[in-house]
Amino acid sequence: MTANRRIGVIAVQGNVSEHVAAAQRAADERVDTVRIRNAGVVPDCDALILPGGESTTISHLLETEGIDEEIRAHAAAGKPILATCAGLIVAAADARDDRVETLDLIDAAVDRNAFGRQVDSFEAGLDVTGLGDPFHAVFIRAPVVDEVGPDVEVLATWDDRPVAVQDGPVVATAFHPELTNDDRLHRLALFDPLRSEAEA
Ligand code: GLN
């Protein structure tokens, strides 16, 4: 018998339990989910989730715990990552904010509180590349991507601005796919790549 797939949810701060539940629902097979607060766990994970929360805090804790380098190595090995909201900010190359030590996994610059002062939170139906019906997206003090490199695919836009992007093994959303019962983005980002790798 082969071991279950292991999905790591970075749990230094932010929306962790919703992502654990979404990953469990999205998997067609039994998976192990593990909450990660220390170094030494990421290397045993098949896929990672980098949740929303507060990007300044998350990036600082990743660095002090030594998890940042492990996440970079995971991405460099081509293993899937889903980053949401503050996770998108941390995963980008440039957060346009010196208080965020980015992981530089996505060749993009982000505007942290782009929708911020005008509207704190809103919901919208988005057309997402690779998904059929529109995705009901919940935005909470969301960032937008305001510059992308040539290898970044824009998967969805809102008001002509990118809000879901993919750079190799990393899929990132400005919104919170874990807050609805729609698991298609967790499948697209985490389980489709794992399945096609298993079939190759
Ligand atoms: N605005 C937050 C930040 O800059 C992100 C908000 C969220 O993850 N819901 O970190």
py3Dmol code that shows the C-alpha trace and the ligand (Angstrom):
import py3Dmol

protein = """\
ATOM      1  CA  MET A   1       0.000   0.000   0.000  1.00  0.00           C
ATOM      2  CA  THR A   2       1.310   3.444  -0.883  1.00  0.00           C
ATOM      3  CA  ALA A   3       1.285   6.236   1.655  1.00  0.00           C
ATOM      4  CA  ASN A   4      -1.442   8.868   1.495  1.00  0.00           C
ATOM      5  CA  ARG A   5      -0.616  12.158  -0.188  1.00  0.00           C
ATOM      6  CA  ARG A   6       0.419  14.779   2.340  1.00  0.00           C
ATOM      7  CA  ILE A   7      -0.963  18.302   2.009  1.00  0.00           C
ATOM      8  CA  GLY A   8       0.752  20.911   4.192  1.00  0.00           C
ATOM      9  CA  VAL A   9      -1.141  24.021   5.266  1.00  0.00           C
ATOM     10  CA  ILE A  10       1.172  26.790   6.422  1.00  0.00           C
ATOM     11  CA  ALA A  11      -0.265  27.633   9.833  1.00  0.00           C
ATOM     12  CA  VAL A  12       1.952  30.346  11.298  1.00  0.00           C
ATOM     13  CA  GLN A  13      -1.044  32.737  11.118  1.00  0.00           C
ATOM     14  CA  GLY A  14      -4.319  33.159   9.208  1.00  0.00           C
ATOM     15  CA  ASN A  15      -7.208  31.120   7.743  1.00  0.00           C
ATOM     16  CA  VAL A  16      -5.951  27.607   8.333  1.00  0.00           C
ATOM     17  CA  SER A  17      -8.844  25.322   9.264  1.00  0.00           C
ATOM     18  CA  GLU A  18     -10.987  26.298   6.264  1.00  0.00           C
ATOM     19  CA  HIS A  19      -8.134  25.298   3.955  1.00  0.00           C
ATOM     20  CA  VAL A  20      -7.648  21.980   5.744  1.00  0.00           C
ATOM     21  CA  ALA A  21     -11.345  21.213   5.243  1.00  0.00           C
ATOM     22  CA  ALA A  22     -11.306  22.346   1.597  1.00  0.00           C
ATOM     23  CA  ALA A  23      -8.265  20.178   0.827  1.00  0.00           C
ATOM     24  CA  GLN A  24      -9.956  17.170   2.420  1.00  0.00           C
ATOM     25  CA  ARG A  25     -13.124  17.764   0.389  1.00  0.00           C
ATOM     26  CA  ALA A  26     -11.262  18.372  -2.876  1.00  0.00           C
ATOM     27  CA  ALA A  27      -9.222  15.162  -2.706  1.00  0.00           C
ATOM     28  CA  ASP A  28     -10.660  12.121  -4.477  1.00  0.00           C
ATOM     29  CA  GLU A  29      -8.529   9.824  -2.363  1.00  0.00           C
ATOM     30  CA  ARG A  30      -7.555   9.815   1.301  1.00  0.00           C
ATOM     31  CA  VAL A  31      -5.014  12.521   2.054  1.00  0.00           C
ATOM     32  CA  ASP A  32      -3.152  13.531   5.173  1.00  0.00           C
ATOM     33  CA  THR A  33      -3.303  17.209   6.042  1.00  0.00           C
ATOM     34  CA  VAL A  34      -0.713  18.750   8.307  1.00  0.00           C
ATOM     35  CA  ARG A  35      -0.591  22.224   9.862  1.00  0.00           C
ATOM     36  CA  ILE A  36       2.899  23.656   9.549  1.00  0.00           C
ATOM     37  CA  ARG A  37       4.338  25.992  12.184  1.00  0.00           C
ATOM     38  CA  ASN A  38       7.967  24.861  12.222  1.00  0.00           C
ATOM     39  CA  ALA A  39      10.771  23.945   9.869  1.00  0.00           C
ATOM     40  CA  GLY A  40      11.245  20.286   8.954  1.00  0.00           C
ATOM     41  CA  VAL A  41       7.716  19.435   7.783  1.00  0.00           C
ATOM     42  CA  VAL A  42       7.524  21.004   4.307  1.00  0.00           C
ATOM     43  CA  PRO A  43      10.076  18.574   2.784  1.00  0.00           C
ATOM     44  CA  ASP A  44       7.654  15.679   3.432  1.00  0.00           C
ATOM     45  CA  CYS A  45       4.683  17.393   1.776  1.00  0.00           C
ATOM     46  CA  ASP A  46       3.423  16.673  -1.741  1.00  0.00           C
ATOM     47  CA  ALA A  47       1.602  20.004  -1.983  1.00  0.00           C
ATOM     48  CA  LEU A  48       1.282  23.171   0.101  1.00  0.00           C
ATOM     49  CA  ILE A  49      -1.319  25.811   0.880  1.00  0.00           C
ATOM     50  CA  LEU A  50      -0.246  29.308   1.839  1.00  0.00           C
ATOM     51  CA  PRO A  51      -3.362  30.861   3.443  1.00  0.00           C
ATOM     52  CA  GLY A  52      -4.619  34.402   3.833  1.00  0.00           C
ATOM     53  CA  GLY A  53      -4.123  36.390   7.007  1.00  0.00           C
ATOM     54  CA  GLU A  54      -1.703  39.251   7.481  1.00  0.00           C
ATOM     55  CA  SER A  55       1.154  39.163   4.992  1.00  0.00           C
ATOM     56  CA  THR A  56       3.607  41.166   7.113  1.00  0.00           C
ATOM     57  CA  THR A  57       3.160  38.736  10.036  1.00  0.00           C
ATOM     58  CA  ILE A  58       3.182  35.603   7.886  1.00  0.00           C
ATOM     59  CA  SER A  59       6.349  36.548   6.011  1.00  0.00           C
ATOM     60  CA  HIS A  60       8.133  37.490   9.227  1.00  0.00           C
ATOM     61  CA  LEU A  61       7.223  34.193  10.931  1.00  0.00           C
ATOM     62  CA  LEU A  62       8.178  32.120   7.875  1.00  0.00           C
ATOM     63  CA  GLU A  63      11.589  33.703   7.961  1.00  0.00           C
ATOM     64  CA  THR A  64      12.208  33.407  11.700  1.00  0.00           C
ATOM     65  CA  GLU A  65      11.059  29.769  11.704  1.00  0.00           C
ATOM     66  CA  GLY A  66      13.194  28.945   8.660  1.00  0.00           C
ATOM     67  CA  ILE A  67      10.147  27.731   6.697  1.00  0.00           C
ATOM     68  CA  ASP A  68      10.726  30.266   3.895  1.00  0.00           C
ATOM     69  CA  GLU A  69      13.665  28.398   2.359  1.00  0.00           C
ATOM     70  CA  GLU A  70      11.775  25.105   2.538  1.00  0.00           C
ATOM     71  CA  ILE A  71       8.844  26.588   0.614  1.00  0.00           C
ATOM     72  CA  ARG A  72      11.216  27.973  -2.027  1.00  0.00           C
ATOM     73  CA  ALA A  73      12.782  24.509  -2.407  1.00  0.00           C
ATOM     74  CA  HIS A  74       9.322  22.892  -2.674  1.00  0.00           C
ATOM     75  CA  ALA A  75       8.385  25.268  -5.534  1.00  0.00           C
ATOM     76  CA  ALA A  76      11.778  24.851  -7.205  1.00  0.00           C
ATOM     77  CA  ALA A  77      11.148  21.082  -7.246  1.00  0.00           C
ATOM     78  CA  GLY A  78       7.925  21.773  -9.197  1.00  0.00           C
ATOM     79  CA  LYS A  79       5.580  20.702  -6.403  1.00  0.00           C
ATOM     80  CA  PRO A  80       2.139  22.379  -6.272  1.00  0.00           C
ATOM     81  CA  ILE A  81       1.302  25.353  -4.083  1.00  0.00           C
ATOM     82  CA  LEU A  82      -2.005  27.203  -3.667  1.00  0.00           C
ATOM     83  CA  ALA A  83      -1.528  30.699  -2.230  1.00  0.00           C
ATOM     84  CA  THR A  84      -4.540  32.804  -1.264  1.00  0.00           C
ATOM     85  CA  CYS A  85      -4.883  36.496  -0.432  1.00  0.00           C
ATOM     86  CA  ALA A  86      -2.041  37.318   1.996  1.00  0.00           C
ATOM     87  CA  GLY A  87      -0.480  34.084   0.676  1.00  0.00           C
ATOM     88  CA  LEU A  88      -0.458  35.634  -2.807  1.00  0.00           C
ATOM     89  CA  ILE A  89       1.295  38.706  -1.413  1.00  0.00           C
ATOM     90  CA  VAL A  90       3.941  36.592   0.338  1.00  0.00           C
ATOM     91  CA  ALA A  91       4.443  34.360  -2.733  1.00  0.00           C
ATOM     92  CA  ALA A  92       4.914  37.250  -5.161  1.00  0.00           C
ATOM     93  CA  ALA A  93       8.264  38.657  -6.203  1.00  0.00           C
ATOM     94  CA  ASP A  94       7.414  42.172  -5.084  1.00  0.00           C
ATOM     95  CA  ALA A  95       4.846  43.219  -2.460  1.00  0.00           C
ATOM     96  CA  ARG A  96       5.693  46.905  -2.922  1.00  0.00           C
ATOM     97  CA  ASP A  97       6.041  47.013   0.859  1.00  0.00           C
ATOM     98  CA  ASP A  98       9.361  46.613   2.683  1.00  0.00           C
ATOM     99  CA  ARG A  99       7.650  45.000   5.685  1.00  0.00           C
ATOM    100  CA  VAL A 100       6.855  41.921   3.586  1.00  0.00           C
ATOM    101  CA  GLU A 101       9.786  39.596   2.938  1.00  0.00           C
ATOM    102  CA  THR A 102       8.455  37.873  -0.189  1.00  0.00           C
ATOM    103  CA  LEU A 103       9.195  34.300  -1.240  1.00  0.00           C
ATOM    104  CA  ASP A 104       9.596  35.313  -4.901  1.00  0.00           C
ATOM    105  CA  LEU A 105       7.704  32.296  -6.282  1.00  0.00           C
ATOM    106  CA  ILE A 106       5.537  34.258  -8.717  1.00  0.00           C
ATOM    107  CA  ASP A 107       7.060  36.709 -11.154  1.00  0.00           C
ATOM    108  CA  ALA A 108       4.608  39.445 -10.243  1.00  0.00           C
ATOM    109  CA  ALA A 109       4.219  42.636  -8.248  1.00  0.00           C
ATOM    110  CA  VAL A 110       1.139  43.080  -6.072  1.00  0.00           C
ATOM    111  CA  ASP A 111      -0.695  46.002  -4.577  1.00  0.00           C
ATOM    112  CA  ARG A 112      -1.492  44.877  -1.008  1.00  0.00           C
ATOM    113  CA  ASN A 113      -4.710  46.625  -0.138  1.00  0.00           C
ATOM    114  CA  ALA A 114      -5.762  47.536  -3.623  1.00  0.00           C
ATOM    115  CA  PHE A 115      -9.482  47.474  -2.990  1.00  0.00           C
ATOM    116  CA  GLY A 116      -8.911  48.492   0.622  1.00  0.00           C
ATOM    117  CA  ARG A 117     -10.204  51.861   1.466  1.00  0.00           C
ATOM    118  CA  GLN A 118     -13.055  52.005  -0.998  1.00  0.00           C
ATOM    119  CA  VAL A 119     -14.515  48.541  -0.319  1.00  0.00           C
ATOM    120  CA  ASP A 120     -13.213  46.296   2.413  1.00  0.00           C
ATOM    121  CA  SER A 121     -14.865  43.096   1.264  1.00  0.00           C
ATOM    122  CA  PHE A 122     -17.006  42.045  -1.660  1.00  0.00           C
ATOM    123  CA  GLU A 123     -18.078  38.983  -3.597  1.00  0.00           C
ATOM    124  CA  ALA A 124     -18.100  38.407  -7.336  1.00  0.00           C
ATOM    125  CA  GLY A 125     -18.660  35.666  -9.903  1.00  0.00           C
ATOM    126  CA  LEU A 126     -15.416  35.189 -11.833  1.00  0.00           C
ATOM    127  CA  ASP A 127     -14.572  33.350 -15.013  1.00  0.00           C
ATOM    128  CA  VAL A 128     -11.444  31.350 -14.182  1.00  0.00           C
ATOM    129  CA  THR A 129      -9.347  29.689 -16.890  1.00  0.00           C
ATOM    130  CA  GLY A 130      -9.612  25.928 -16.531  1.00  0.00           C
ATOM    131  CA  LEU A 131     -12.927  26.029 -14.639  1.00  0.00           C
ATOM    132  CA  GLY A 132     -16.278  25.863 -16.416  1.00  0.00           C
ATOM    133  CA  ASP A 133     -18.967  27.775 -14.537  1.00  0.00           C
ATOM    134  CA  PRO A 134     -18.088  31.073 -12.829  1.00  0.00           C
ATOM    135  CA  PHE A 135     -16.388  30.818  -9.431  1.00  0.00           C
ATOM    136  CA  HIS A 136     -18.027  32.648  -6.534  1.00  0.00           C
ATOM    137  CA  ALA A 137     -15.090  34.637  -5.159  1.00  0.00           C
ATOM    138  CA  VAL A 138     -14.973  36.231  -1.703  1.00  0.00           C
ATOM    139  CA  PHE A 139     -12.549  39.173  -1.463  1.00  0.00           C
ATOM    140  CA  ILE A 140     -11.480  40.403   1.998  1.00  0.00           C
ATOM    141  CA  ARG A 141      -9.080  43.353   2.078  1.00  0.00           C
ATOM    142  CA  ALA A 142      -7.742  41.779  -1.059  1.00  0.00           C
ATOM    143  CA  PRO A 143      -4.609  42.531  -3.037  1.00  0.00           C
ATOM    144  CA  VAL A 144      -4.461  42.732  -6.823  1.00  0.00           C
ATOM    145  CA  VAL A 145      -1.638  41.751  -9.094  1.00  0.00           C
ATOM    146  CA  ASP A 146      -0.532  44.875 -10.910  1.00  0.00           C
ATOM    147  CA  GLU A 147       2.424  43.637 -12.945  1.00  0.00           C
ATOM    148  CA  VAL A 148       3.227  40.166 -14.258  1.00  0.00           C
ATOM    149  CA  GLY A 149       6.293  38.647 -15.916  1.00  0.00           C
ATOM    150  CA  PRO A 150       6.170  36.759 -19.241  1.00  0.00           C
ATOM    151  CA  ASP A 151       5.794  33.286 -17.694  1.00  0.00           C
ATOM    152  CA  VAL A 152       2.836  34.175 -15.506  1.00  0.00           C
ATOM    153  CA  GLU A 153      -0.597  33.122 -16.728  1.00  0.00           C
ATOM    154  CA  VAL A 154      -3.498  35.293 -15.640  1.00  0.00           C
ATOM    155  CA  LEU A 155      -6.338  32.899 -14.746  1.00  0.00           C
ATOM    156  CA  ALA A 156      -8.949  35.478 -13.765  1.00  0.00           C
ATOM    157  CA  THR A 157      -9.456  39.234 -13.669  1.00  0.00           C
ATOM    158  CA  TRP A 158     -11.798  41.554 -11.824  1.00  0.00           C
ATOM    159  CA  ASP A 159     -12.300  45.048 -13.195  1.00  0.00           C
ATOM    160  CA  ASP A 160      -9.539  44.285 -15.742  1.00  0.00           C
ATOM    161  CA  ARG A 161      -7.047  43.538 -12.963  1.00  0.00           C
ATOM    162  CA  PRO A 162      -5.523  40.077 -12.377  1.00  0.00           C
ATOM    163  CA  VAL A 163      -6.921  38.345  -9.278  1.00  0.00           C
ATOM    164  CA  ALA A 164      -5.833  34.738 -10.020  1.00  0.00           C
ATOM    165  CA  VAL A 165      -2.477  33.845 -11.555  1.00  0.00           C
ATOM    166  CA  GLN A 166      -0.292  30.825 -12.158  1.00  0.00           C
ATOM    167  CA  ASP A 167       3.480  30.673 -12.374  1.00  0.00           C
ATOM    168  CA  GLY A 168       4.576  27.067 -12.919  1.00  0.00           C
ATOM    169  CA  PRO A 169       3.562  25.000  -9.863  1.00  0.00           C
ATOM    170  CA  VAL A 170       2.143  27.994  -7.977  1.00  0.00           C
ATOM    171  CA  VAL A 171      -1.494  29.072  -8.319  1.00  0.00           C
ATOM    172  CA  ALA A 172      -2.417  32.216  -6.389  1.00  0.00           C
ATOM    173  CA  THR A 173      -5.702  34.017  -5.819  1.00  0.00           C
ATOM    174  CA  ALA A 174      -6.464  37.448  -4.381  1.00  0.00           C
ATOM    175  CA  PHE A 175      -9.725  36.008  -3.042  1.00  0.00           C
ATOM    176  CA  HIS A 176     -10.551  33.192  -0.577  1.00  0.00           C
ATOM    177  CA  PRO A 177     -11.594  29.940  -2.332  1.00  0.00           C
ATOM    178  CA  GLU A 178     -11.607  28.152   1.042  1.00  0.00           C
ATOM    179  CA  LEU A 179     -14.590  30.188   2.269  1.00  0.00           C
ATOM    180  CA  THR A 180     -17.147  28.641  -0.096  1.00  0.00           C
ATOM    181  CA  ASN A 181     -18.023  25.004  -0.643  1.00  0.00           C
ATOM    182  CA  ASP A 182     -16.619  25.162  -4.169  1.00  0.00           C
ATOM    183  CA  ASP A 183     -13.387  23.153  -4.188  1.00  0.00           C
ATOM    184  CA  ARG A 184     -12.523  23.561  -7.862  1.00  0.00           C
ATOM    185  CA  LEU A 185      -9.552  25.835  -7.243  1.00  0.00           C
ATOM    186  CA  HIS A 186      -8.059  23.460  -4.668  1.00  0.00           C
ATOM    187  CA  ARG A 187      -8.444  20.675  -7.250  1.00  0.00           C
ATOM    188  CA  LEU A 188      -6.944  22.763 -10.050  1.00  0.00           C
ATOM    189  CA  ALA A 189      -3.978  23.949  -8.005  1.00  0.00           C
ATOM    190  CA  LEU A 190      -3.184  20.880  -5.903  1.00  0.00           C
ATOM    191  CA  PHE A 191      -4.795  17.642  -6.999  1.00  0.00           C
ATOM    192  CA  ASP A 192      -4.844  17.905 -10.809  1.00  0.00           C
ATOM    193  CA  PRO A 193      -1.032  18.365 -10.919  1.00  0.00           C
ATOM    194  CA  LEU A 194      -0.504  15.512  -8.414  1.00  0.00           C
ATOM    195  CA  ARG A 195      -2.743  13.225 -10.463  1.00  0.00           C
ATOM    196  CA  SER A 196      -1.060  14.012 -13.770  1.00  0.00           C
ATOM    197  CA  GLU A 197       2.346  13.499 -12.182  1.00  0.00           C
ATOM    198  CA  ALA A 198       1.193  10.070 -10.900  1.00  0.00           C
ATOM    199  CA  GLU A 199      -0.021   9.127 -14.374  1.00  0.00           C
ATOM    200  CA  ALA A 200       3.152  10.266 -16.162  1.00  0.00           C
TER     201      ALA A 200
END
"""
ligand_1 = """\
10
LIG
N -4.684 42.793 3.386
C -4.023 41.660 3.980
C -2.517 41.773 3.878
O -2.019 42.695 3.326
C -4.490 40.373 3.312
C -5.933 40.110 3.655
C -6.331 38.665 3.637
O -5.488 37.728 3.557
N -7.594 38.427 3.753
O -1.820 40.930 4.370
"""
view = py3Dmol.view(width=600, height=400)
view.addModel(protein, "pdb")
view.setStyle({"model": 0}, {"cartoon": {"style": "trace"}})
view.addModel(ligand_1, "xyz")
view.setStyle({"model": 1}, {"stick": {}})
view.zoomTo()
view.show()
